[in-house]
Amino acid sequence: MECQSLLFGAYLSASLLDPDEVRFGQLLALVVGLSLLLIVRLALMLVGAF
């Protein structure tokens, strides 16, 4: 994992991407993914209750 993070850091420093924007995108993707997971689990629980 550390090697991948070093490679990713080297890629970001060589590219025109803003590291803060990349971090924000990663956090946004994580929040959206967790929200979708919770919604699906809630829907399955509600369907199983009937």
N, C-alpha and C positions, 0 to 999 in steps of 0.2 A: 504494500500500500504506500509506503513512504516513497518508493521509487516512482510510482505513478504520480504522486503529488508533486514530486520534484520535476518530473517531465511536464506536467500540466502547468506548473509555475513557470518553467522555462518557455513553454509555448505562449503563455499569456504575456510574458515580458517581451517576446519577440513580435507579438501581433499588435494590432491596433485596438484590441478589445480592452475595455475598462474593467479591471479586476472587481471593482465594486458592483458593476452591472452584472458580471458573471455570477458573483455571489448572490445577488438579489434574484437572478433567474433560477439558481439552484434552490434557494429557499422557497421561491414561489412554486417551483415544480414539486418540492417536497410537501408543501402545505396542500396543494391541489390533489396530489396523490393520496395523502392521508385522509383528506375530506371525502374523496370518492370512495375510498375503502370503508370509511365509517358509514357513508350513505348506503352502500351495497350491503353491509352487514346489518344495518338497521332494517332495510327492506326485506332481507331474508328472515330476520327475526319476526317481522310483522306478518309475512306470508306464512311462516311456520306456526304462528299463533292461531290462525284460522283453520 
